[in-house]
Amino acid sequence: MKLGELLQAKRKELRFTQTDIANYLVVSPNYVSDVECCRKIPADFHRLLKWAMYLGISMPELLLTEES
């Protein structure tokens, strides 16, 4: 599974919207959409970790994702 797909699947599982994630990360909903659709890869590692922790994604799970 690609990183964006994992983030999207977990977000939907928790019933969060892209706007919920964007507000938490202080980014635009378009940015969240771009990452989830694998059009962008988060360049800020700390933001990615914050995102993963918010969704309950473990570090091993995060590291085992495929490249976009």
N, CA, C and O atoms as CSV, one atom per row, in Angstrom:
chain,resi,resn,atom,element,x,y,z
A,1,MET,N,N,0.856,-1.178,0.000
A,1,MET,CA,C,0.000,0.000,0.000
A,1,MET,C,C,0.901,1.241,0.000
A,1,MET,O,O,1.912,1.299,0.700
A,2,LYS,N,N,0.510,2.205,-0.789
A,2,LYS,CA,C,1.253,3.460,-0.849
A,2,LYS,C,C,0.920,4.335,0.358
A,2,LYS,O,O,-0.125,4.170,0.987
A,3,LEU,N,N,1.817,5.262,0.669
A,3,LEU,CA,C,1.646,6.144,1.822
A,3,LEU,C,C,0.310,6.886,1.776
A,3,LEU,O,O,-0.437,6.886,2.754
A,4,GLY,N,N,0.017,7.509,0.653
A,4,GLY,CA,C,-1.233,8.258,0.530
A,4,GLY,C,C,-2.454,7.380,0.731
A,4,GLY,O,O,-3.427,7.787,1.366
A,5,GLU,N,N,-2.397,6.182,0.191
A,5,GLU,CA,C,-3.513,5.251,0.340
A,5,GLU,C,C,-3.699,4.856,1.803
A,5,GLU,O,O,-4.828,4.748,2.282
A,6,LEU,N,N,-2.585,4.641,2.512
A,6,LEU,CA,C,-2.654,4.301,3.932
A,6,LEU,C,C,-3.271,5.447,4.736
A,6,LEU,O,O,-4.151,5.228,5.569
A,7,LEU,N,N,-2.804,6.657,4.480
A,7,LEU,CA,C,-3.327,7.819,5.199
A,7,LEU,C,C,-4.824,7.993,4.934
A,7,LEU,O,O,-5.594,8.283,5.850
A,8,GLN,N,N,-5.221,7.816,3.693
A,8,GLN,CA,C,-6.633,7.961,3.341
A,8,GLN,C,C,-7.483,6.858,3.981
A,8,GLN,O,O,-8.561,7.130,4.509
A,9,ALA,N,N,-6.998,5.626,3.932
A,9,ALA,CA,C,-7.756,4.508,4.506
A,9,ALA,C,C,-7.958,4.697,6.006
A,9,ALA,O,O,-9.058,4.490,6.518
A,10,LYS,N,N,-6.901,5.090,6.707
A,10,LYS,CA,C,-7.008,5.300,8.156
A,10,LYS,C,C,-7.934,6.473,8.472
A,10,LYS,O,O,-8.722,6.415,9.416
A,11,ARG,N,N,-7.832,7.540,7.671
A,11,ARG,CA,C,-8.698,8.709,7.892
A,11,ARG,C,C,-10.164,8.313,7.749
A,11,ARG,O,O,-11.001,8.681,8.574
A,12,LYS,N,N,-10.463,7.567,6.701
A,12,LYS,CA,C,-11.845,7.154,6.467
A,12,LYS,C,C,-12.327,6.181,7.537
A,12,LYS,O,O,-13.486,6.229,7.949
A,13,GLU,N,N,-11.441,5.303,7.983
A,13,GLU,CA,C,-11.777,4.354,9.039
A,13,GLU,C,C,-12.186,5.094,10.317
A,13,GLU,O,O,-13.098,4.670,11.028
A,14,LEU,N,N,-11.503,6.197,10.595
A,14,LEU,CA,C,-11.793,6.998,11.782
A,14,LEU,C,C,-12.888,8.037,11.542
A,14,LEU,O,O,-13.282,8.768,12.450
A,15,ARG,N,N,-13.370,8.085,10.299
A,15,ARG,CA,C,-14.441,9.006,9.902
A,15,ARG,C,C,-14.062,10.481,10.056
A,15,ARG,O,O,-14.889,11.324,10.402
A,16,PHE,N,N,-12.788,10.761,9.787
A,16,PHE,CA,C,-12.327,12.138,9.730
A,16,PHE,C,C,-12.469,12.636,8.299
A,16,PHE,O,O,-12.399,11.852,7.352
A,17,THR,N,N,-12.665,13.925,8.147
A,17,THR,CA,C,-12.674,14.523,6.817
A,17,THR,C,C,-11.269,15.026,6.488
A,17,THR,O,O,-10.409,15.126,7.363
A,18,GLN,N,N,-11.057,15.336,5.227
A,18,GLN,CA,C,-9.782,15.932,4.845
A,18,GLN,C,C,-9.618,17.286,5.530
A,18,GLN,O,O,-8.499,17.687,5.853
A,19,THR,N,N,-10.706,17.978,5.749
A,19,THR,CA,C,-10.655,19.268,6.453
A,19,THR,C,C,-10.243,19.078,7.909
A,19,THR,O,O,-9.498,19.893,8.452
A,20,ASP,N,N,-10.719,18.011,8.546
A,20,ASP,CA,C,-10.291,17.719,9.920
A,20,ASP,C,C,-8.771,17.560,9.984
A,20,ASP,O,O,-8.112,18.120,10.860
A,21,ILE,N,N,-8.240,16.802,9.059
A,21,ILE,CA,C,-6.788,16.555,9.020
A,21,ILE,C,C,-6.055,17.856,8.724
A,21,ILE,O,O,-5.058,18.178,9.371
A,22,ALA,N,N,-6.547,18.593,7.755
A,22,ALA,CA,C,-5.901,19.861,7.374
A,22,ALA,C,C,-5.867,20.837,8.548
A,22,ALA,O,O,-4.849,21.487,8.785
A,23,ASN,N,N,-6.957,20.941,9.273
A,23,ASN,CA,C,-6.994,21.832,10.431
A,23,ASN,C,C,-5.993,21.402,11.495
A,23,ASN,O,O,-5.318,22.241,12.091
A,24,TYR,N,N,-5.896,20.100,11.735
A,24,TYR,CA,C,-4.963,19.582,12.731
A,24,TYR,C,C,-3.507,19.861,12.335
A,24,TYR,O,O,-2.679,20.197,13.181
A,25,LEU,N,N,-3.211,19.717,11.049
A,25,LEU,CA,C,-1.838,19.889,10.563
A,25,LEU,C,C,-1.522,21.328,10.165
A,25,LEU,O,O,-0.368,21.656,9.889
A,26,VAL,N,N,-2.533,22.179,10.134
A,26,VAL,CA,C,-2.411,23.578,9.698
A,26,VAL,C,C,-1.882,23.622,8.249
A,26,VAL,O,O,-0.879,24.265,7.939
A,27,VAL,N,N,-2.606,22.909,7.397
A,27,VAL,CA,C,-2.350,22.904,5.955
A,27,VAL,C,C,-3.699,23.034,5.258
A,27,VAL,O,O,-4.737,23.068,5.918
A,28,SER,N,N,-3.692,23.107,3.951
A,28,SER,CA,C,-4.948,23.210,3.215
A,28,SER,C,C,-5.540,21.815,2.965
A,28,SER,O,O,-4.805,20.830,2.885
A,29,PRO,N,N,-6.857,21.740,2.845
A,29,PRO,CA,C,-7.472,20.462,2.477
A,29,PRO,C,C,-6.960,19.955,1.129
A,29,PRO,O,O,-6.886,18.747,0.905
A,30,ASN,N,N,-6.606,20.880,0.233
A,30,ASN,CA,C,-6.056,20.462,-1.062
A,30,ASN,C,C,-4.740,19.714,-0.889
A,30,ASN,O,O,-4.464,18.754,-1.610
A,31,TYR,N,N,-3.927,20.159,0.073
A,31,TYR,CA,C,-2.666,19.478,0.349
A,31,TYR,C,C,-2.931,18.047,0.830
A,31,TYR,O,O,-2.273,17.106,0.387
A,32,VAL,N,N,-3.892,17.892,1.732
A,32,VAL,CA,C,-4.257,16.563,2.230
A,32,VAL,C,C,-4.711,15.687,1.066
A,32,VAL,O,O,-4.308,14.528,0.968
A,33,SER,N,N,-5.532,16.225,0.201
A,33,SER,CA,C,-6.000,15.494,-0.968
A,33,SER,C,C,-4.837,15.083,-1.873
A,33,SER,O,O,-4.783,13.948,-2.345
A,34,ASP,N,N,-3.921,16.000,-2.109
A,34,ASP,CA,C,-2.762,15.701,-2.965
A,34,ASP,C,C,-1.919,14.567,-2.391
A,34,ASP,O,O,-1.448,13.706,-3.134
A,35,VAL,N,N,-1.728,14.563,-1.085
A,35,VAL,CA,C,-0.946,13.488,-0.460
A,35,VAL,C,C,-1.710,12.170,-0.539
A,35,VAL,O,O,-1.136,11.139,-0.888
A,36,GLU,N,N,-2.987,12.201,-0.221
A,36,GLU,CA,C,-3.783,10.971,-0.248
A,36,GLU,C,C,-3.896,10.383,-1.653
A,36,GLU,O,O,-3.999,9.166,-1.808
A,37,CYS,N,N,-3.877,11.228,-2.662
A,37,CYS,CA,C,-3.962,10.758,-4.047
A,37,CYS,C,C,-2.582,10.508,-4.651
A,37,CYS,O,O,-2.455,10.268,-5.852
A,38,CYS,N,N,-1.557,10.566,-3.811
A,38,CYS,CA,C,-0.176,10.293,-4.207
A,38,CYS,C,C,0.360,11.266,-5.251
A,38,CYS,O,O,1.253,10.923,-6.026
A,39,ARG,N,N,-0.187,12.480,-5.268
A,39,ARG,CA,C,0.342,13.519,-6.153
A,39,ARG,C,C,1.488,14.266,-5.489
A,39,ARG,O,O,2.318,14.874,-6.165
A,40,LYS,N,N,1.531,14.217,-4.141
A,40,LYS,CA,C,2.598,14.842,-3.366
A,40,LYS,C,C,3.034,13.884,-2.270
A,40,LYS,O,O,2.261,13.048,-1.801
A,41,ILE,N,N,4.298,14.029,-1.876
A,41,ILE,CA,C,4.830,13.290,-0.733
A,41,ILE,C,C,5.169,14.326,0.330
A,41,ILE,O,O,5.826,15.322,0.026
A,42,PRO,N,N,4.738,14.113,1.571
A,42,PRO,CA,C,5.056,15.098,2.612
A,42,PRO,C,C,6.569,15.301,2.721
A,42,PRO,O,O,7.312,14.348,2.956
A,43,ALA,N,N,7.009,16.520,2.553
A,43,ALA,CA,C,8.439,16.839,2.625
A,43,ALA,C,C,8.864,17.090,4.069
A,43,ALA,O,O,10.049,16.992,4.389
A,44,ASP,N,N,7.931,17.405,4.923
A,44,ASP,CA,C,8.214,17.697,6.323
A,44,ASP,C,C,7.993,16.427,7.145
A,44,ASP,O,O,6.855,16.018,7.374
A,45,PHE,N,N,9.088,15.809,7.586
A,45,PHE,CA,C,9.006,14.553,8.320
A,45,PHE,C,C,8.216,14.701,9.616
A,45,PHE,O,O,7.460,13.803,9.985
A,46,HIS,N,N,8.382,15.813,10.303
A,46,HIS,CA,C,7.659,16.027,11.560
A,46,HIS,C,C,6.157,16.114,11.316
A,46,HIS,O,O,5.368,15.610,12.115
A,47,ARG,N,N,5.763,16.742,10.233
A,47,ARG,CA,C,4.342,16.821,9.905
A,47,ARG,C,C,3.797,15.434,9.585
A,47,ARG,O,O,2.689,15.087,9.993
A,48,LEU,N,N,4.575,14.647,8.855
A,48,LEU,CA,C,4.149,13.288,8.531
A,48,LEU,C,C,3.983,12.459,9.803
A,48,LEU,O,O,3.009,11.718,9.936
A,49,LEU,N,N,4.918,12.577,10.728
A,49,LEU,CA,C,4.804,11.842,11.990
A,49,LEU,C,C,3.576,12.286,12.782
A,49,LEU,O,O,2.872,11.454,13.354
A,50,LYS,N,N,3.321,13.579,12.817
A,50,LYS,CA,C,2.154,14.115,13.518
A,50,LYS,C,C,0.876,13.561,12.893
A,50,LYS,O,O,-0.051,13.164,13.599
A,51,TRP,N,N,0.838,13.538,11.577
A,51,TRP,CA,C,-0.305,13.016,10.824
A,51,TRP,C,C,-0.519,11.543,11.163
A,51,TRP,O,O,-1.635,11.125,11.474
A,52,ALA,N,N,0.557,10.760,11.102
A,52,ALA,CA,C,0.469,9.324,11.377
A,52,ALA,C,C,0.011,9.072,12.817
A,52,ALA,O,O,-0.839,8.215,13.058
A,53,MET,N,N,0.568,9.809,13.762
A,53,MET,CA,C,0.185,9.629,15.162
A,53,MET,C,C,-1.281,9.975,15.369
A,53,MET,O,O,-1.972,9.289,16.122
A,54,TYR,N,N,-1.768,11.021,14.720
A,54,TYR,CA,C,-3.164,11.440,14.825
A,54,TYR,C,C,-4.104,10.328,14.356
A,54,TYR,O,O,-5.197,10.150,14.894
A,55,LEU,N,N,-3.655,9.590,13.345
A,55,LEU,CA,C,-4.478,8.521,12.789
A,55,LEU,C,C,-4.205,7.161,13.430
A,55,LEU,O,O,-4.854,6.172,13.090
A,56,GLY,N,N,-3.247,7.110,14.357
A,56,GLY,CA,C,-2.949,5.849,15.026
A,56,GLY,C,C,-2.134,4.893,14.182
A,56,GLY,O,O,-2.215,3.679,14.367
A,57,ILE,N,N,-1.349,5.421,13.258
A,57,ILE,CA,C,-0.500,4.591,12.402
A,57,ILE,C,C,0.833,4.388,13.128
A,57,ILE,O,O,1.471,5.352,13.552
A,58,SER,N,N,1.238,3.140,13.264
A,58,SER,CA,C,2.495,2.839,13.948
A,58,SER,C,C,3.684,3.155,13.036
A,58,SER,O,O,3.548,3.226,11.815
A,59,MET,N,N,4.847,3.343,13.654
A,59,MET,CA,C,6.055,3.623,12.880
A,59,MET,C,C,6.384,2.467,11.924
A,59,MET,O,O,6.698,2.732,10.763
A,60,PRO,N,N,6.326,1.201,12.355
A,60,PRO,CA,C,6.585,0.114,11.396
A,60,PRO,C,C,5.606,0.126,10.218
A,60,PRO,O,O,6.002,-0.085,9.072
A,61,GLU,N,N,4.347,0.369,10.505
A,61,GLU,CA,C,3.339,0.425,9.443
A,61,GLU,C,C,3.651,1.555,8.465
A,61,GLU,O,O,3.518,1.397,7.251
A,62,LEU,N,N,4.061,2.681,9.006
A,62,LEU,CA,C,4.396,3.838,8.185
A,62,LEU,C,C,5.618,3.555,7.320
A,62,LEU,O,O,5.638,3.900,6.138
A,63,LEU,N,N,6.629,2.934,7.900
A,63,LEU,CA,C,7.865,2.670,7.177
A,63,LEU,C,C,7.726,1.573,6.119
A,63,LEU,O,O,8.533,1.498,5.192
A,64,LEU,N,N,6.720,0.737,6.252
A,64,LEU,CA,C,6.536,-0.353,5.297
A,64,LEU,C,C,5.677,0.029,4.092
A,64,LEU,O,O,5.369,-0.822,3.257
A,65,THR,N,N,5.292,1.295,3.996
A,65,THR,CA,C,4.505,1.718,2.838
A,65,THR,C,C,5.402,1.770,1.609
A,65,THR,O,O,6.612,1.973,1.712
A,66,GLU,N,N,4.790,1.585,0.449
A,66,GLU,CA,C,5.509,1.670,-0.812
A,66,GLU,C,C,5.745,3.131,-1.167
A,66,GLU,O,O,5.095,4.033,-0.639
A,67,GLU,N,N,6.678,3.336,-2.060
A,67,GLU,CA,C,6.883,4.694,-2.575
A,67,GLU,C,C,5.703,5.081,-3.430
A,67,GLU,O,O,5.059,4.224,-4.035
A,68,SER,N,N,5.414,6.375,-3.485
A,68,SER,CA,C,4.285,6.856,-4.292
A,68,SER,C,C,4.577,6.748,-5.760
A,68,SER,O,O,3.737,7.108,-6.585
